[in-house]
Each structure stands twice: as structure tokens, then as C-alpha cells.
Amino acid sequence: MAWPLRSNVAMKKPQQSLANESLAGEFGDAQLEDPRLRRRLLLIADAALAKPAASLPRQAVTDAGLEGTYRFLNHCGVVPAVIFDAHARQTVARSRSAGTVLCISDTTEVNFRGENTREGLAPIRTGGQGFLLHLTLAVDANTSEPLGMLAMEPWVRAVKPQP
């Protein structure tokens, strides 16, 4: 299979991809233990879709919505990989019908600023603490339309012991 490199192609905004599809179709088969968790996931995804650049409090709008989001995120039955896998399955389905697909990978630093040390994070190059996130985005090679994420691998650099 050929993977042509086309650096002169600008990425187009999605026309009929995630923004126009039903969120129930995108995340409805997430293997969450309780149907209420699936419903909450759809509410959170809908809020994120409506205000993608906003913080969780601004997306949730109400105190009750924010509390529901925090409870969802802290629930022992909610595993990020389960949610991501539901999206990745839909991305694969869109990719099959697209024809030629470019799989574009990159690694970014996720930075958590602040004075408090957070468990599970480590110092990062840009300052502060955080982790690295390696992502693979599927893009339709003919239209430059993003189809979704295929892979997501977070990792934390090992902290060198102090002498």
C-alpha cells in the first residue's frame, strides 16, 4: 500500500464527518458498565462539540452539569481507552469508505501548570509537569478531510532520582 506524502495539501475542515454525525453513533457502543454512563458520555461529548475550546466548567454550563462531568471522569468504571476505542472503531469505518487514507502521527506535550505536584505526571521540556501524548490521525487523502483518531498513546517520562 502506498502512503504518498503531500506536504502542500492543506487540511480542510470536516464537512460531513464528526461534526455532522450523531454522537450516539460515535460513542454509543462504548463498553461502559452502566447505560447511565453512556448517556453522560454523550452529554459531555455534545457539550465539547458545541464549545471545543472551552474549559469543562464553560462546556458544562450549570453546576449540576459540571458535577456530573467530574463524577463521570472519576468513576471507576470509566476507562479512557474504552471511550477512545469506540471512537477509533468509527474512524476505521469512515476510513474504509474513504479509499486512500493518510495516517498522520505526532507527539505533543500535555502541560499541567500550577504549583502543586500531581501524581502520575513528570517534568516536561516546556516547563511545568505533564506527559507526552502520541496520536495518529486518519485523513482522507483525496479530500483532506479528517476522519478521526486511530491511536492514542500517553506516556510519562521517568523522573531521574535526585542524588
LINHU-V430490 format. One line per field, one symbol per residue. psi: psi as a letter, one per 30 degrees, with the letter a starting at -180 (. if undefined). A space follows every 10 residues. Layout:
psi=???
This chain:
psi=kkikkifgkk klkkehbeff lkfeeeffgk ikfkfeeeee eeeeeeeeee ifflleeeef eleeeeeeee eeffkfgjke eeeeeeeeee eeeeeeffck kkjkklklkj kjllfkkkkf llkleglala lkjkkjkkkj fefgkkfakf kjjklkkkkk kk.
